[in-house]
Amino acid sequence: MSKLAIHPCRSLCAWQETRAEIDGLPVLACRGCGSQWIRSEGWTPIDHTGRIPDCVRAELVKRS
């Protein structure tokens, strides 16, 4: 498995979809710090307003 990029939050979080995949799962990335996330991770990204972005919510419903 490829490793995800994880960087300290700078209060600029804005999560978006990318074209990348890891183990068949779409990779979402933060435009603020460059961190990455896939739905199998044990944490949930939020944006700079404290809201869970729609692209993250869409992946969360696919968790099994």
N, C-alpha and C positions, 0 to 999 in steps of 0.2 A: 504494500500500500504506500502510495506517495504521502509525504507529510504535508499538512496544511501550514500556511504561513500564519503565525500568531504574533501580533505586535501590541504594545500597550495602547489603550484607548486614549485618544486626544480630544475627546468630546466633539468629534467631527463625524461620528458614525453615520453612514448612509449606505445601507446594504443593497446590493444589486446582483442580478443573475450574471453569470459569465458563460463562456462557451466551453469551459473546462469541465472535466468529469474525473472523479476518483472512484474506482471500483463500481463504475456505472451510475454513480450518484452525481447530480449536478452540483458544481461548486458555486457558492455565493461568496462575494467579496465585499469588503468595506472600502468605499472610496476615500474615507478619511485616514485610515491607518494601514490599509493593505492586508488586514487579517482575512482569513478565509474560513468557510464553514460548510459542512455537509450535514444532512439531517440525522446521521448516525452519531453525531457528537452529543455529549451529555449536557450541553448548555444551549441557550437560545439567544441569538443576537438581537439587540435592540438598536434603534437609531438614536441620534443625538437628542431627540425629544423624549426618549423613554418608551417609545412605541415600537411594537414588533412590526417590521415592514411586511407588506403583503406578500412579497416573494418568499420570505421566511415562513409566514403562516401557511402558504401553499405547500411548502416542503414538510412542515410539521404534521399536517394531516395525513401524510404518506408514511409516517413512522409506523413500524409494526411492533 
